[in-house]
Amino acid sequence: MQTYKRYCKSLTLIDDQELILGYIAVHAKGKVWPVITQGMKDVGILDMEIYLLENRLFMIMDTVVDFDHEKDLAALAKMPRQSEWEDYVAQFQNSSETASADQKWQLMERIYKLD
């Protein structure tokens, strides 16, 4: 029985070493605003990890089983300070300034799973 859903996403940072280091710094342990992490938990995100290769990010997001990706991320976008956080981290991201978090983080398709 599956106890969670997993989503994998990717995003490209601006290819500038100082900005990449800045992005890493704002995501260091204890640096993400507590209201942001609480909002993620409140909509059903159980765990999240972000990995970096050069200027490419890969996110693994585990959620509750009944998580509705579109609906629950829309609810997250309306939570306190979420849009402020998105504006803040946009300075590092290679995307439109008006793009939503869901537009920036592209959902990836799983093509293989070890049996």
Secondary structure, DSSP 8 states (H G I E B T S, - for coil): ----EEEEEEEEB-S-HHHHHHHHHHTSTTTS-HHHHHHHHHHTEEEEEEEEETTEEEEEEEE-TT--HHHHHHHHHTSTTHHHHHHHHGGGBSS-TT--HHHHSEE--------
